[in-house]
Amino acid sequence: MPHRTRPMAAVLVFTGLNVVLVSTITPVYDFVCFHPYWERRRERRQQQREAALGKELLADR
C-alpha cells in the first residue's frame, strides 16, 4: 500500500517550525551581540591601541 501524503499537515508543521525559529531569533541575537565579552574585548583593544600609539609617540621624540 503506497504512503499517503498529507500536504496540509506538512504545511502546518513547516509554518509552525518557522514561527518558532523566527520568535527565537531576537533573544539569541541580543545575547550574542550584547554579551559582556564584546564590551571587554572592545575596551582591551582600545587600551592596546592607545598603548601602541603612546609607544610610537615616545619613540618619535
Secondary structure as GFF3:
##gff-version 3
##sequence-region A 1 61
A	DSSP	alpha_helix	7	33	.	.	.	ID=ss1
A	DSSP	alpha_helix	36	60	.	.	.	ID=ss2
###
